[in-house]
Amino acid sequence: MSTGTTKLDVVVSDVVPVNDLVTRFHFRRRDGELLPTFSGGAHVVVEMRDGDRTRLNPYSLMGSPLDTREYTISIRRDDVGRGGSLFMHRQVKPGLEMVISYPVNLFSLDLRARKHLMLAGGIGITPFMAQTAQLAGAGGNFELHYTCRTASLGTYADVLRERHGNRVRLYHDDREERIDLERLLSSQPLGTHLYVCGPAGMINWVRARAASLGWPPETVHFEHFAAPQPGAPFDVELAVSGKTIRVGEQQSLLEAIEAAGVDPPYLCRGGVCGQCETNVISSDGKFIHNDHWLSEEDHRSGCKIMPCVSRFEGKSLVLER
Amino acid sequence: MGITFRKETFRDDFTFKNSPEHIRRFPFPFNEDAYMYAVNIEPHVVGPKGSVLENLIDVDEHYVAEMQDRALVLAEDPLRCQSLPHMTLAGWDLLELLMEQQALGYPEHFTLERNGDRWRWINRPLGIDDTFTFGDVSTLPYGPMEYITRQSQGDFCILDQRDGNLWMDAGMVTTQADWSLDFDIGMNFFEWHAPVPLAHEKGIFTRALKFLTNIQQGKPARRLNWTMTVNPRLDTSPENYHKWGPDRATVTPENVGDKVHLRVELQSFWRLPRSNGIVFPIRCYLIKMDELVTQPKWARRLHRVIRDLPEELATYKGLTRYRPTLVEWLSKLDDDGPTSPGFGPD
């Protein structure tokens, strides 16, 4: 059976510029009913119909899980990406009808934690907006450390400070403020769980430091969605469906497979959940693996690929799809 | 119209019976004349009218009697219902799910009124009319999971999902086929399945776990499992083995039809929205052999399945002692004729 999610028919109820880079989008159900309840850390996949192209990108829900009249997501404009964020920023206006997935949570709170220690970098703040709202409503113990480039790009820093006071600490790159990670990770009470969401470099830094300080791996949680990277076009043969497709420069392999009418299962579209894992039947060329799902061994073997984020350069690629 | 709830017992004088309509809706678990494990999971979607799948949470004529039996079990042994401290939120998720589904499927028996956090729940068969604040444990007579599962047929396990595994961290288990929540509480998926024979070698649990951890909100799944029980006893727990274990020595050629019951579990799997946990309702259906063989197809097929069951499975399901007597009795109802494909009666 398919492991995809159920879809929701929504209408854009508001579009709010937050700062120079970030815009917030509000969705309500077209039928006026409440949206499904969700848990802090969940994302939805937004379907963007841009002419004859469809992009599907995941975004964390950032509203309070206690309020399901609307869903909100915040998107940072990426001027060199594949165009999903530009489409949202430029073309999505209030009143537009869109389709989003049911919420899926791959970055769940561990509710056993005595304390939740959260580290956010940049737009990585969004899942923590929902998680802190959920925990605050239930009297939960949390502390959020949020790094941003400048005060004016500190998306929602003011909102978070107002809601949660001293439980939120801010660090501004332009003022050379840095998290004293060593001290922070060394001074937590037993039973603390660590959550990190931000750029890959930050996630790697925090995970490595936590490991070297003896944090058990099951207490360290991270959200590591890789956006699909653009790249040179390449051709792929889909052996099961008997189709040959071309993956465009701004298209992911998964999107190209879908455009050909083949629907592999997916959840995250960011190289994390493992749903779209695809066997390689034969290849002559070089894989560009960008996922966090396959092992290094899998990557070296050339037998598997995650089409949501990974690409290929070379003469021929035949996939079991 | 509504359901006519039977007055009956699952202990002592064992007056449990199925009405003729309930015999025909019994979820017979064999779609062919042999049985072996498989990952037999399918989407839990609404099925035909008049089947146990007509509603995703089924309420039937045994509802009131089953809830009375559950109350008796809990009075003797409160540890049948346990919830680790981090599972309260999941308990509220389950309360919402069961109230919504029961009110949706059986509006003549159950009503849920929601006014923000202020909820009113009316359960007419059990004479309950409570108003409470969703999320505030102090406004209910029990914790949310215990409150609603004292009013819902079947056992319920709530599984916490973390570290790529599922953990049995809460449950209400009083109608179980010889396993114990008190023993399994806090275990992960592989730990609590350790006693099952053959399936590990087939890699079934690894695949099943992968599937279950990817269950999505709004897309529940289900499977059937089965065993047999002597006397229509819901509570066949290890804790009470001394009460029901010896029953297996009481089967004779004369009483097979009345004493031996096929016990089918309709297991479903649901993602819980607030806690991101999974709830695993295990709904037990019993049918005595005399009732089952009123459907000739089922009589033939059950004979062939039990006769040919691998020894390990027969042992695991606790049939060894009375299997020859049962097979002999069933063989007289098997004319070697063909059986039609599918589960249902002809």
Contacts between the chains, C-beta under 8 A, distances in Angstrom:
chain1	res1	chain2	res2	distance
A	1	B	41	7.6
A	1	B	42	6.7
A	1	B	43	5.7
A	1	B	221	7.5
A	3	B	211	7.7
A	3	B	214	5.0
A	3	B	216	7.1
A	4	B	216	7.7
A	5	B	216	4.8
A	5	B	217	7.5
A	5	B	218	7.3
A	5	B	219	6.9
A	6	B	216	7.2
A	6	B	217	7.7
A	6	B	218	4.3
A	6	B	219	5.9
A	36	B	217	5.9
A	36	B	218	6.4
A	36	B	273	6.1
A	37	B	96	7.9
A	37	B	273	3.8
A	37	B	274	5.8
A	38	B	217	7.6
A	38	B	273	5.9
A	38	B	274	7.8
A	39	B	273	6.4
A	39	B	274	5.4
A	39	B	275	6.4
A	39	B	276	4.5
A	41	B	276	7.8
A	42	B	276	7.7
A	65	B	274	6.4
A	102	B	216	6.1
A	102	B	217	5.1
A	102	B	218	5.0
A	102	B	219	7.8
A	103	B	217	6.2
A	103	B	273	7.6
A	104	B	216	6.2
A	104	B	217	7.5
A	105	B	276	4.7
A	108	B	161	7.0
A	108	B	162	7.2
A	108	B	276	4.3
A	109	B	276	7.9
A	110	B	162	5.5
A	111	B	86	4.0
A	111	B	87	7.6
A	111	B	89	6.4
A	111	B	160	7.4
A	111	B	275	6.7
A	112	B	84	8.0
A	112	B	85	7.9
A	112	B	86	4.5
A	112	B	160	7.9
A	112	B	162	8.0
A	134	B	274	7.9
A	138	B	89	7.3
A	138	B	135	8.0
A	218	B	162	7.1
A	218	B	163	4.7
A	267	B	214	7.0
A	267	B	216	7.5
A	273	B	214	7.5
A	275	B	214	6.9
